[in-house]
Amino acid sequence: MNRYSRNLALPQIGREGQEALLEARVLVIGAGGIGAAALYYLAAAGIGHIGIVDSDRVELSNLQRQILYNTAAVGKIKATRAAEALRLLNPDSDVGAYAVRFSENNAAELCSGYDIVLDGSDNFPTRFLANATCYAEGITLVSAAVTGWQGQVATFKAHETEKYPCYRCFCPAPPGEDALPSCSEGGIMGAAAGVIGSLAAAEIIKEIAVPQQSLAGYMLRYDALQGYVKKVRLVPDPACSTCADKKVRKAAVVSGA
């Protein structure tokens, strides 16, 4: 009661919502700038089961934004060190570390049994794979990305109803190689990554405890340099390579066609 007293005091969460958080299962893909911040707040909020997928090792340049690690962690596996930090923060959370790369060979198995997946990865193949897997498995996907001073967060639940888009509806193909510079080339504002990770954690907590306030169908865009947050409407793509065919078949069944 004491640990979660501030959650319990929120009328939108209360005891019922807190119990739902303690029973929830969340998988986080990527324990970098976004994932580290999100993981910290998810564990603090009392998410009962947390999975962490990341095969990378901590590098010195990561410490500018990846708040779960310290200098002593340099060279260590991120998933393992992140799990250790979360267990120290909140023993109530059952934390699993998967020191593997999220791939077509293991995506379905890794996501199996989880209620929500947070994709905090830094590349489009992983984002597309996370989207396709979550859509096929009927799992809610929260997608978050950051570059430079800007970032975005969106919730995708196209598996629930055809009125919602999936990630591929929003981004049908990756941008050109020169469109988005890498983190090392273009830089990244550490605090901006923290804001995006925190926003992603907030959306996950809402999906579990306050589902009627879902962000599904919209995207939050944040610009730290200009100092604004913008909510943008997302619409389904009738030609989407991931969800369009199933939506057409579903509509045919409903209409009796």
Contacts in CASP RR format, 6 or more apart in sequence:
PFRMAT RR
TARGET T0000
AUTHOR 0000-0000-0000
METHOD contacts of the structure
MODEL  1
MNRYSRNLALPQIGREGQEALLEARVLVIGAGGIGAAALYYLAAAGIGHI
GIVDSDRVELSNLQRQILYNTAAVGKIKATRAAEALRLLNPDSDVGAYAV
RFSENNAAELCSGYDIVLDGSDNFPTRFLANATCYAEGITLVSAAVTGWQ
GQVATFKAHETEKYPCYRCFCPAPPGEDALPSCSEGGIMGAAAGVIGSLA
AAEIIKEIAVPQQSLAGYMLRYDALQGYVKKVRLVPDPACSTCADKKVRK
AAVVSGA
1 8 0 8 1.000
3 90 0 8 1.000
3 92 0 8 1.000
4 18 0 8 1.000
4 45 0 8 1.000
4 46 0 8 1.000
7 13 0 8 1.000
7 14 0 8 1.000
7 17 0 8 1.000
7 18 0 8 1.000
7 21 0 8 1.000
7 45 0 8 1.000
7 46 0 8 1.000
8 14 0 8 1.000
8 15 0 8 1.000
8 18 0 8 1.000
12 209 0 8 1.000
12 210 0 8 1.000
12 213 0 8 1.000
13 21 0 8 1.000
13 209 0 8 1.000
13 210 0 8 1.000
14 209 0 8 1.000
17 208 0 8 1.000
17 209 0 8 1.000
17 210 0 8 1.000
18 46 0 8 1.000
18 209 0 8 1.000
20 208 0 8 1.000
20 209 0 8 1.000
21 45 0 8 1.000
21 46 0 8 1.000
21 47 0 8 1.000
21 48 0 8 1.000
21 205 0 8 1.000
21 208 0 8 1.000
21 209 0 8 1.000
22 46 0 8 1.000
22 47 0 8 1.000
22 48 0 8 1.000
22 92 0 8 1.000
23 48 0 8 1.000
24 47 0 8 1.000
24 48 0 8 1.000
24 49 0 8 1.000
24 115 0 8 1.000
24 116 0 8 1.000
24 208 0 8 1.000
25 47 0 8 1.000
25 48 0 8 1.000
25 49 0 8 1.000
25 50 0 8 1.000
25 113 0 8 1.000
25 114 0 8 1.000
25 115 0 8 1.000
25 116 0 8 1.000
26 42 0 8 1.000
26 47 0 8 1.000
26 49 0 8 1.000
26 50 0 8 1.000
26 51 0 8 1.000
26 114 0 8 1.000
26 115 0 8 1.000
26 116 0 8 1.000
26 117 0 8 1.000
26 118 0 8 1.000
26 204 0 8 1.000
27 50 0 8 1.000
27 51 0 8 1.000
27 52 0 8 1.000
27 53 0 8 1.000
27 110 0 8 1.000
27 111 0 8 1.000
27 114 0 8 1.000
27 116 0 8 1.000
27 117 0 8 1.000
27 118 0 8 1.000
28 35 0 8 1.000
28 38 0 8 1.000
28 39 0 8 1.000
28 42 0 8 1.000
28 50 0 8 1.000
28 51 0 8 1.000
28 52 0 8 1.000
28 53 0 8 1.000
28 117 0 8 1.000
28 118 0 8 1.000
28 120 0 8 1.000
29 53 0 8 1.000
29 54 0 8 1.000
29 102 0 8 1.000
29 117 0 8 1.000
29 118 0 8 1.000
29 119 0 8 1.000
29 120 0 8 1.000
29 121 0 8 1.000
29 126 0 8 1.000
29 130 0 8 1.000
30 52 0 8 1.000
30 53 0 8 1.000
30 54 0 8 1.000
30 78 0 8 1.000
30 102 0 8 1.000
30 119 0 8 1.000
30 120 0 8 1.000
30 121 0 8 1.000
31 39 0 8 1.000
31 52 0 8 1.000
31 53 0 8 1.000
31 54 0 8 1.000
31 56 0 8 1.000
31 66 0 8 1.000
31 68 0 8 1.000
31 78 0 8 1.000
31 79 0 8 1.000
31 82 0 8 1.000
32 54 0 8 1.000
32 62 0 8 1.000
32 65 0 8 1.000
32 66 0 8 1.000
32 78 0 8 1.000
32 120 0 8 1.000
32 193 0 8 1.000
33 62 0 8 1.000
33 65 0 8 1.000
33 66 0 8 1.000
33 67 0 8 1.000
33 146 0 8 1.000
33 190 0 8 1.000
33 193 0 8 1.000
33 194 0 8 1.000
33 197 0 8 1.000
34 120 0 8 1.000
34 144 0 8 1.000
34 145 0 8 1.000
34 146 0 8 1.000
34 193 0 8 1.000
34 194 0 8 1.000
34 196 0 8 1.000
34 197 0 8 1.000
34 200 0 8 1.000
35 118 0 8 1.000
35 120 0 8 1.000
35 144 0 8 1.000
35 197 0 8 1.000
35 200 0 8 1.000
36 65 0 8 1.000
36 66 0 8 1.000
36 67 0 8 1.000
36 68 0 8 1.000
36 69 0 8 1.000
36 82 0 8 1.000
36 194 0 8 1.000
37 67 0 8 1.000
37 193 0 8 1.000
37 194 0 8 1.000
37 195 0 8 1.000
37 196 0 8 1.000
37 197 0 8 1.000
37 198 0 8 1.000
37 201 0 8 1.000
38 118 0 8 1.000
38 120 0 8 1.000
38 144 0 8 1.000
38 197 0 8 1.000
38 198 0 8 1.000
38 200 0 8 1.000
38 201 0 8 1.000
38 204 0 8 1.000
39 50 0 8 1.000
39 52 0 8 1.000
39 68 0 8 1.000
39 82 0 8 1.000
39 86 0 8 1.000
39 201 0 8 1.000
40 67 0 8 1.000
40 68 0 8 1.000
40 85 0 8 1.000
40 86 0 8 1.000
40 89 0 8 1.000
40 201 0 8 1.000
41 197 0 8 1.000
41 198 0 8 1.000
41 201 0 8 1.000
41 202 0 8 1.000
41 205 0 8 1.000
42 50 0 8 1.000
42 93 0 8 1.000
42 201 0 8 1.000
42 204 0 8 1.000
42 205 0 8 1.000
43 50 0 8 1.000
43 86 0 8 1.000
43 89 0 8 1.000
43 90 0 8 1.000
43 93 0 8 1.000
43 95 0 8 1.000
44 89 0 8 1.000
44 90 0 8 1.000
45 201 0 8 1.000
45 205 0 8 1.000
46 90 0 8 1.000
46 92 0 8 1.000
46 93 0 8 1.000
47 93 0 8 1.000
47 204 0 8 1.000
47 208 0 8 1.000
48 92 0 8 1.000
48 93 0 8 1.000
48 94 0 8 1.000
49 93 0 8 1.000
49 94 0 8 1.000
49 114 0 8 1.000
50 86 0 8 1.000
50 93 0 8 1.000
50 94 0 8 1.000
50 95 0 8 1.000
50 96 0 8 1.000
51 83 0 8 1.000
51 95 0 8 1.000
51 96 0 8 1.000
51 97 0 8 1.000
51 98 0 8 1.000
51 114 0 8 1.000
52 78 0 8 1.000
52 79 0 8 1.000
52 82 0 8 1.000
52 83 0 8 1.000
52 95 0 8 1.000
52 96 0 8 1.000
52 97 0 8 1.000
52 98 0 8 1.000
53 79 0 8 1.000
53 98 0 8 1.000
53 100 0 8 1.000
53 102 0 8 1.000
53 110 0 8 1.000
54 77 0 8 1.000
54 78 0 8 1.000
54 79 0 8 1.000
54 82 0 8 1.000
54 98 0 8 1.000
54 99 0 8 1.000
55 77 0 8 1.000
55 79 0 8 1.000
55 99 0 8 1.000
55 100 0 8 1.000
55 101 0 8 1.000
56 77 0 8 1.000
56 78 0 8 1.000
57 75 0 8 1.000
57 76 0 8 1.000
57 77 0 8 1.000
57 78 0 8 1.000
58 66 0 8 1.000
58 69 0 8 1.000
58 73 0 8 1.000
58 74 0 8 1.000
58 75 0 8 1.000
58 76 0 8 1.000
58 77 0 8 1.000
58 78 0 8 1.000
58 81 0 8 1.000
59 74 0 8 1.000
59 75 0 8 1.000
60 71 0 8 1.000
60 74 0 8 1.000
61 184 0 8 1.000
62 69 0 8 1.000
63 69 0 8 1.000
63 70 0 8 1.000
63 71 0 8 1.000
63 74 0 8 1.000
64 190 0 8 1.000
65 188 0 8 1.000
65 189 0 8 1.000
65 190 0 8 1.000
65 191 0 8 1.000
65 193 0 8 1.000
65 194 0 8 1.000
66 78 0 8 1.000
66 193 0 8 1.000
67 194 0 8 1.000
68 81 0 8 1.000
68 82 0 8 1.000
68 85 0 8 1.000
68 86 0 8 1.000
69 76 0 8 1.000
69 78 0 8 1.000
69 81 0 8 1.000
69 82 0 8 1.000
69 85 0 8 1.000
73 81 0 8 1.000
77 97 0 8 1.000
77 99 0 8 1.000
78 99 0 8 1.000
79 97 0 8 1.000
79 98 0 8 1.000
79 99 0 8 1.000
80 97 0 8 1.000
80 99 0 8 1.000
82 97 0 8 1.000
83 95 0 8 1.000
83 96 0 8 1.000
83 97 0 8 1.000
86 93 0 8 1.000
86 95 0 8 1.000
87 93 0 8 1.000
87 95 0 8 1.000
98 110 0 8 1.000
100 106 0 8 1.000
100 110 0 8 1.000
102 110 0 8 1.000
102 121 0 8 1.000
102 126 0 8 1.000
102 129 0 8 1.000
102 130 0 8 1.000
103 129 0 8 1.000
104 129 0 8 1.000
107 129 0 8 1.000
107 130 0 8 1.000
107 133 0 8 1.000
108 133 0 8 1.000
108 136 0 8 1.000
108 137 0 8 1.000
111 117 0 8 1.000
111 133 0 8 1.000
111 134 0 8 1.000
111 137 0 8 1.000
111 139 0 8 1.000
112 137 0 8 1.000
114 139 0 8 1.000
115 139 0 8 1.000
115 140 0 8 1.000
115 208 0 8 1.000
116 139 0 8 1.000
116 140 0 8 1.000
116 141 0 8 1.000
116 142 0 8 1.000
116 204 0 8 1.000
116 207 0 8 1.000
116 208 0 8 1.000
117 130 0 8 1.000
117 133 0 8 1.000
117 134 0 8 1.000
117 139 0 8 1.000
117 140 0 8 1.000
117 141 0 8 1.000
117 142 0 8 1.000
118 141 0 8 1.000
118 142 0 8 1.000
118 143 0 8 1.000
118 144 0 8 1.000
118 200 0 8 1.000
118 204 0 8 1.000
119 126 0 8 1.000
119 127 0 8 1.000
119 130 0 8 1.000
119 131 0 8 1.000
119 141 0 8 1.000
119 142 0 8 1.000
119 143 0 8 1.000
119 144 0 8 1.000
120 143 0 8 1.000
120 144 0 8 1.000
120 145 0 8 1.000
120 200 0 8 1.000
121 127 0 8 1.000
121 130 0 8 1.000
122 145 0 8 1.000
122 183 0 8 1.000
124 171 0 8 1.000
124 174 0 8 1.000
124 175 0 8 1.000
125 174 0 8 1.000
127 143 0 8 1.000
127 145 0 8 1.000
127 167 0 8 1.000
127 171 0 8 1.000
128 167 0 8 1.000
128 168 0 8 1.000
128 174 0 8 1.000
128 242 0 8 1.000
130 141 0 8 1.000
130 143 0 8 1.000
130 167 0 8 1.000
131 141 0 8 1.000
131 143 0 8 1.000
131 156 0 8 1.000
131 166 0 8 1.000
131 167 0 8 1.000
131 168 0 8 1.000
131 242 0 8 1.000
132 168 0 8 1.000
132 242 0 8 1.000
133 139 0 8 1.000
134 140 0 8 1.000
134 141 0 8 1.000
134 156 0 8 1.000
134 159 0 8 1.000
135 141 0 8 1.000
135 156 0 8 1.000
135 158 0 8 1.000
135 159 0 8 1.000
135 166 0 8 1.000
135 242 0 8 1.000
135 243 0 8 1.000
135 246 0 8 1.000
138 159 0 8 1.000
139 159 0 8 1.000
140 155 0 8 1.000
140 156 0 8 1.000
140 157 0 8 1.000
140 207 0 8 1.000
140 216 0 8 1.000
141 155 0 8 1.000
141 156 0 8 1.000
141 157 0 8 1.000
141 166 0 8 1.000
141 167 0 8 1.000
142 153 0 8 1.000
142 154 0 8 1.000
142 155 0 8 1.000
142 156 0 8 1.000
142 200 0 8 1.000
142 203 0 8 1.000
142 204 0 8 1.000
142 207 0 8 1.000
143 153 0 8 1.000
143 154 0 8 1.000
143 155 0 8 1.000
143 156 0 8 1.000
143 167 0 8 1.000
144 151 0 8 1.000
144 152 0 8 1.000
144 153 0 8 1.000
144 154 0 8 1.000
144 196 0 8 1.000
144 197 0 8 1.000
144 199 0 8 1.000
144 200 0 8 1.000
145 151 0 8 1.000
145 152 0 8 1.000
145 196 0 8 1.000
146 152 0 8 1.000
146 188 0 8 1.000
146 192 0 8 1.000
146 193 0 8 1.000
146 196 0 8 1.000
147 180 0 8 1.000
147 181 0 8 1.000
147 183 0 8 1.000
147 186 0 8 1.000
147 187 0 8 1.000
147 188 0 8 1.000
148 186 0 8 1.000
148 187 0 8 1.000
148 188 0 8 1.000
148 189 0 8 1.000
148 192 0 8 1.000
149 189 0 8 1.000
149 192 0 8 1.000
149 223 0 8 1.000
149 224 0 8 1.000
149 225 0 8 1.000
149 226 0 8 1.000
150 192 0 8 1.000
150 221 0 8 1.000
150 222 0 8 1.000
150 223 0 8 1.000
150 224 0 8 1.000
150 225 0 8 1.000
151 192 0 8 1.000
151 196 0 8 1.000
151 221 0 8 1.000
151 222 0 8 1.000
151 223 0 8 1.000
152 196 0 8 1.000
152 219 0 8 1.000
152 220 0 8 1.000
152 221 0 8 1.000
152 222 0 8 1.000
153 196 0 8 1.000
153 197 0 8 1.000
153 199 0 8 1.000
153 200 0 8 1.000
153 203 0 8 1.000
153 215 0 8 1.000
153 219 0 8 1.000
153 220 0 8 1.000
153 222 0 8 1.000
154 167 0 8 1.000
154 170 0 8 1.000
154 215 0 8 1.000
154 217 0 8 1.000
154 218 0 8 1.000
154 219 0 8 1.000
154 220 0 8 1.000
154 234 0 8 1.000
155 203 0 8 1.000
155 207 0 8 1.000
155 214 0 8 1.000
155 215 0 8 1.000
155 216 0 8 1.000
155 217 0 8 1.000
155 218 0 8 1.000
156 164 0 8 1.000
156 165 0 8 1.000
156 166 0 8 1.000
156 167 0 8 1.000
156 216 0 8 1.000
156 217 0 8 1.000
157 164 0 8 1.000
157 214 0 8 1.000
157 216 0 8 1.000
158 164 0 8 1.000
158 165 0 8 1.000
158 166 0 8 1.000
158 169 0 8 1.000
158 236 0 8 1.000
158 242 0 8 1.000
158 243 0 8 1.000
158 247 0 8 1.000
159 243 0 8 1.000
160 216 0 8 1.000
162 236 0 8 1.000
162 247 0 8 1.000
162 250 0 8 1.000
162 251 0 8 1.000
163 236 0 8 1.000
164 216 0 8 1.000
164 217 0 8 1.000
164 236 0 8 1.000
165 217 0 8 1.000
165 234 0 8 1.000
165 235 0 8 1.000
165 236 0 8 1.000
165 237 0 8 1.000
165 240 0 8 1.000
165 243 0 8 1.000
166 236 0 8 1.000
166 240 0 8 1.000
166 242 0 8 1.000
166 243 0 8 1.000
167 242 0 8 1.000
168 237 0 8 1.000
168 240 0 8 1.000
168 241 0 8 1.000
168 242 0 8 1.000
168 243 0 8 1.000
169 234 0 8 1.000
169 235 0 8 1.000
169 236 0 8 1.000
169 237 0 8 1.000
169 240 0 8 1.000
169 242 0 8 1.000
169 243 0 8 1.000
170 219 0 8 1.000
170 234 0 8 1.000
172 237 0 8 1.000
172 240 0 8 1.000
172 241 0 8 1.000
181 187 0 8 1.000
189 224 0 8 1.000
189 225 0 8 1.000
191 224 0 8 1.000
192 222 0 8 1.000
192 224 0 8 1.000
195 222 0 8 1.000
195 224 0 8 1.000
196 222 0 8 1.000
199 220 0 8 1.000
199 222 0 8 1.000
203 215 0 8 1.000
206 213 0 8 1.000
206 214 0 8 1.000
206 215 0 8 1.000
207 214 0 8 1.000
217 233 0 8 1.000
217 234 0 8 1.000
217 235 0 8 1.000
218 231 0 8 1.000
218 232 0 8 1.000
218 233 0 8 1.000
218 234 0 8 1.000
219 231 0 8 1.000
219 232 0 8 1.000
219 234 0 8 1.000
220 229 0 8 1.000
220 230 0 8 1.000
220 231 0 8 1.000
220 232 0 8 1.000
221 229 0 8 1.000
221 230 0 8 1.000
221 231 0 8 1.000
221 232 0 8 1.000
222 228 0 8 1.000
222 229 0 8 1.000
222 230 0 8 1.000
223 229 0 8 1.000
223 230 0 8 1.000
236 243 0 8 1.000
236 247 0 8 1.000
237 244 0 8 1.000
238 244 0 8 1.000
238 247 0 8 1.000
END
